[in-house]
Amino acid sequence: MLHRILSDEPWFHPKKYGYGSGLPCAWQGWVLLLLYIAVATLIGLYVEAMGWIVFALALTGITIPFLWLAKRHTKGGWRQRL
């Protein structure tokens, strides 16, 4: 399974305009996106119990790996598109 994460296969389409990734184009991209949304939602449900600083750190802790994987697996990479 790790070889699928480390490979250079595209999981996301590039955005038509702007910078970054568009929608997923492979099942791995959909799994990554849905997992990110689910974990971010769970973190959001416990924001009052955690406190705002822990909430921000937890959200940052899942966002950075998500963006790294999305950038690594976007067809054509991230660049400005007009």
DRENRONU-366130 format. One record per residue: residue number from 1; residue in three letters; x, y, z of N, C-alpha, C, O, CB in turn. Coordinates in steps of 0.2 Angstrom, whole numbers, plus 2048, in hexadecimal, padded with zeros to 3 digits. Glycine has a CB too. Example, Ala and Ser with C-alpha at 12.3 -4.5 7.8 and 13.67 -1.06 7.14 Angstrom:
2
 num residuo n_px n_py n_pz ca_px ca_py ca_pz c_px c_py c_pz o_px o_py o_pz cb_px cb_py cb_pz
   1     ALA  842  7E4  827   83E   7EA   827  842  7F0  827  847  7EF  82A   839   7EA   82D
   2     SER  840  7F5  823   844   7FB   824  840  800  827  843  806  828   846   7FD   81D
// end
This chain:
82
 num residuo n_px n_py n_pz ca_px ca_py ca_pz c_px c_py c_pz o_px o_py o_pz cb_px cb_py cb_pz
   1     MET  804  7FA  800   800   800   800  804  806  800  803  80B  7FD   7FB   800   806
   2     LEU  80A  806  803   80E   80C   804  811  80E  7FD  812  814  7FC   814   80B   809
   3     HIS  812  809  7F9   815   80A   7F2  810  80E  7EE  812  812  7E9   817   804   7EE
   4     ARG  809  80E  7EF   804   812   7EC  804  819  7EE  803  81D  7EA   7FD   80F   7ED
   5     ILE  806  81A  7F4   806   821   7F7  80C  824  7F4  80C  82A  7F3   806   821   7FE
   6     LEU  812  821  7F4   818   824   7F2  819  824  7EA  81E  827  7E8   81E   820   7F5
   7     SER  815  821  7E6   816   821   7DF  814  828  7DD  811  82C  7E1   811   81B   7DC
   8     ASP  815  829  7D6   813   830   7D3  80D  830  7CF  80C  834  7CB   819   832   7CF
   9     GLU  809  82B  7D0   802   82A   7CD  7FE  830  7CE  7FE  832  7D4   7FF   823   7CE
  10     PRO  7FA  833  7CA   7F6   839   7CB  7F0  836  7CF  7EC  831  7CD   7F4   83C   7C5
  11     TRP  7EE  83A  7D4   7E8   838   7D8  7E3  83E  7D7  7DD  83D  7D8   7E9   837   7DF
  12     PHE  7E5  844  7D5   7E1   84A   7D4  7E2  84D  7CD  7E8  84D  7CB   7E3   84F   7DA
  13     HIS  7DD  850  7CB   7DD   854   7C5  7E0  85B  7C7  7DF  85D  7CD   7D6   855   7C1
  14     PRO  7E3  85E  7C2   7E5   865   7C4  7DF  86A  7C4  7DA  868  7C0   7EB   868   7C0
  15     LYS  7DF  86F  7C7   7DA   874   7C6  7DA  877  7BF  7E0  878  7BD   7DB   87A   7CC
  16     LYS  7D5  878  7BD   7D4   87C   7B6  7D7  883  7B6  7DB  885  7B2   7CD   87B   7B3
  17     TYR  7D5  886  7BB   7D8   88D   7BC  7DA  88E  7C4  7D7  88B  7C8   7D2   892   7BB
  18     GLY  7DF  891  7C5   7E2   892   7CB  7E8  88E  7CD  7EB  88B  7C8   7DD   892   7D0
  19     TYR  7E9  88D  7D3   7EF   889   7D6  7EC  883  7DA  7E8  884  7DE   7F3   88D   7DA
  20     GLY  7EF  87D  7D9   7ED   878   7DD  7EA  872  7DA  7EA  871  7D4   7E9   87A   7E3
  21     SER  7E7  86E  7DE   7E4   867   7DC  7DC  869  7DB  7D9  86D  7DE   7E5   862   7E0
  22     GLY  7D9  865  7D6   7D2   865   7D5  7CF  85E  7D8  7D2  85C  7DD   7D1   865   7CD
  23     LEU  7CA  85C  7D5   7C7   856   7D7  7CC  84F  7D6  7D0  84F  7D2   7C0   855   7D4
  24     PRO  7CB  84A  7DA   7CF   844   7DA  7CD  841  7D3  7C7  841  7D0   7CD   83F   7DF
  25     CYS  7D2  83D  7D0   7D1   839   7CA  7D2  832  7CB  7D2  82E  7C6   7D5   83C   7C4
  26     ALA  7D4  830  7D1   7D5   829   7D3  7D2  828  7DA  7D1  82C  7DE   7DD   828   7D3
  27     TRP  7D1  821  7DB   7CE   81F   7E1  7D3  821  7E7  7D0  823  7ED   7CD   818   7E2
  28     GLN  7D9  822  7E7   7DD   824   7EC  7DC  82B  7EE  7DC  82D  7F4   7E5   823   7EA
  29     GLY  7DB  82F  7E9   7D9   836   7EA  7D3  837  7EE  7D2  83B  7F2   7D9   83A   7E4
  30     TRP  7CE  833  7EC   7C7   833   7EF  7C8  831  7F6  7C5  834  7FB   7C2   82F   7EC
  31     VAL  7CB  82C  7F8   7CC   829   7FE  7D0  82F  803  7CE  830  808   7D1   823   7FF
  32     LEU  7D5  832  800   7D9   837   804  7D4  83D  805  7D4  83F  80B   7DF   839   800
  33     LEU  7D0  83F  800   7CC   845   801  7C7  843  807  7C5  847  80B   7C9   847   7FB
  34     LEU  7C3  83D  806   7BE   83B   80B  7C1  83A  812  7BE  83C  817   7BA   835   808
  35     LEU  7C7  837  812   7CA   836   819  7CC  83D  81C  7CB  83E  822   7D0   832   818
  36     TYR  7CE  842  818   7D0   848   81B  7C9  84C  81D  7C9  84F  823   7D3   84D   815
  37     ILE  7C4  84C  819   7BE   84F   81B  7BB  84C  822  7B9  84F  826   7B8   84E   816
  38     ALA  7BB  845  822   7B9   841   828  7BD  843  82E  7BA  845  834   7B9   83A   827
  39     VAL  7C3  843  82E   7C8   845   834  7C7  84C  836  7C7  84E  83C   7CF   843   832
  40     ALA  7C7  851  831   7C6   858   832  7BF  859  836  7BE  85D  83A   7C6   85C   82C
  41     THR  7BA  855  834   7B3   856   837  7B3  853  83E  7B1  856  842   7AE   852   833
  42     LEU  7B7  84E  83F   7B7   84B   846  7BB  850  84A  7B9  851  850   7BB   844   846
  43     ILE  7C0  853  848   7C4   858   84C  7C0  85E  84D  7C0  860  853   7CB   85A   848
  44     GLY  7BC  860  848   7B7   865   849  7B2  864  84F  7B0  869  852   7B4   867   843
  45     LEU  7B0  85E  84F   7AB   85C   854  7AD  85D  85B  7A9  85E  860   7A8   855   853
  46     TYR  7B4  85C  85C   7B7   85C   863  7BB  863  864  7BF  863  869   7BB   856   864
  47     VAL  7B9  868  861   7BD   86E   861  7BC  871  868  7C1  874  86B   7BB   873   85C
  48     GLU  7B6  871  86B   7B5   874   872  7B9  870  877  7BB  872  87C   7AE   874   873
  49     ALA  7B9  869  876   7BC   865   87B  7C4  866  87B  7C7  865  880   7BA   85D   87A
  50     MET  7C7  867  875   7CE   867   874  7D1  86E  875  7D6  86F  878   7CF   865   86D
  51     GLY  7CD  873  874   7D0   87A   874  7D2  87C  86D  7D3  878  869   7D5   87A   879
  52     TRP  7D2  882  86C   7D3   885   865  7DA  884  863  7DC  883  85D   7D2   88C   865
  53     ILE  7DF  884  867   7E6   883   865  7E7  87C  863  7EA  87A  85E   7EB   885   86B
  54     VAL  7E5  877  867   7E5   870   865  7E1  86E  85F  7E4  86A  85B   7E3   86B   86B
  55     PHE  7DC  872  85E   7D8   871   858  7DC  873  852  7DC  870  84D   7D1   875   858
  56     ALA  7DF  879  852   7E3   87C   84D  7E9  877  84B  7EA  876  845   7E5   883   84E
  57     LEU  7EC  875  850   7F2   870   84F  7F0  86A  84C  7F3  867  848   7F5   86F   856
  58     ALA  7EA  867  84E   7E7   861   84C  7E5  862  844  7E7  85D  840   7E2   85E   850
  59     LEU  7E2  867  843   7E0   868   83C  7E6  869  837  7E6  867  832   7DB   86E   83C
  60     THR  7EB  86D  83A   7F1   86E   836  7F5  867  835  7F8  866  830   7F6   873   83A
  61     GLY  7F5  863  83A   7F8   85D   83A  7F5  858  835  7F9  854  832   7F8   859   840
  62     ILE  7EF  859  833   7EC   855   82D  7EC  858  827  7EC  855  822   7E5   852   82F
  63     THR  7EC  85F  827   7EC   863   821  7F2  862  81D  7F3  862  817   7EA   86A   822
  64     ILE  7F8  863  820   7FF   863   81D  800  85C  819  802  85D  814   804   864   822
  65     PRO  7FF  857  81C   800   850   818  7FB  850  813  7FD  84D  80D   7FF   84A   81D
  66     PHE  7F5  852  814   7F0   852   80E  7F2  856  808  7F2  854  803   7E9   854   811
  67     LEU  7F4  85C  80A   7F7   860   804  7FD  85E  801  7FE  85E  7FB   7F8   868   807
  68     TRP  801  85B  805   807   858   802  806  852  7FD  808  852  7F8   80C   855   808
  69     LEU  801  84E  7FF   7FF   848   7FB  7FB  84B  7F5  7FC  848  7EF   7FB   843   7FF
  70     ALA  7F7  850  7F6   7F3   852   7F0  7F8  856  7EB  7F7  855  7E5   7EE   858   7F3
  71     LYS  7FD  859  7ED   802   85D   7E9  806  857  7E5  807  858  7DF   806   861   7ED
  72     ARG  808  852  7E9   80C   84D   7E6  809  849  7E1  80C  847  7DC   80F   848   7EC
  73     HIS  802  848  7E2   7FE   844   7DD  7F9  848  7D9  7F4  845  7D7   7FA   83F   7E1
  74     THR  7FB  84E  7D7   7F7   852   7D2  7FA  851  7CB  800  852  7CB   7F6   859   7D4
  75     LYS  7F6  84F  7C7   7F8   84E   7C0  7FB  855  7BD  7F7  85A  7BD   7F3   84C   7BB
  76     GLY  801  855  7BC   804   85B   7B9  807  860  7BF  80A  865  7BE   800   85F   7B5
  77     GLY  806  85E  7C5   808   862   7CB  804  868  7CC  7FF  86A  7C8   80F   864   7CA
  78     TRP  806  86C  7D1   803   872   7D3  806  878  7CF  80C  879  7D0   803   873   7DA
  79     ARG  803  87C  7CC   805   882   7C9  7FF  886  7C7  7FA  884  7C7   809   880   7C2
  80     GLN  801  88D  7C6   7FB   891   7C4  7F9  890  7BD  7FD  88F  7B8   7FE   899   7C5
  81     ARG  7F2  88F  7BD   7EF   88E   7B6  7EA  893  7B5  7E6  895  7B9   7EC   887   7B6
  82     LEU  7EB  896  7AF   7E6   89C   7AD  7E1  89A  7A9  7DC  89E  7A7   7EA   8A1   7A9
// end
